[in-house]
Amino acid sequence: MFKRNYALACQQVLAGESLTDLPKALTDQSPKTLAEKNMDFHDKVQKKYLQQSGFDQLDNPRAALDTIYQLLGRSLK
């Protein structure tokens, strides 16, 4: 990546052009491990399931339990 960017910068200077921003050779993020990619995938699947089921709106255990009981046709006492 450095060689490519250096060559582009040299070409611009030799052509009398002003230098433009070139992509950085190093990024701020390190590559994710297979385990991290797997966790991200499962988090997305779980989030999608919760949204489709209507559970993504539940923000406390009591509301979640009430919703589960309603799905089962029961009421929480």
Residue pairs with C-beta under 8 A, 6 or more apart in sequence:
1 23
1 25
2 25
5 22
5 23
5 25
8 22
9 19
9 22
12 18
12 19
12 20
13 19
32 40
47 56
50 56
54 67
55 64
55 67
58 64
58 67
65 76
66 76
69 75
69 76
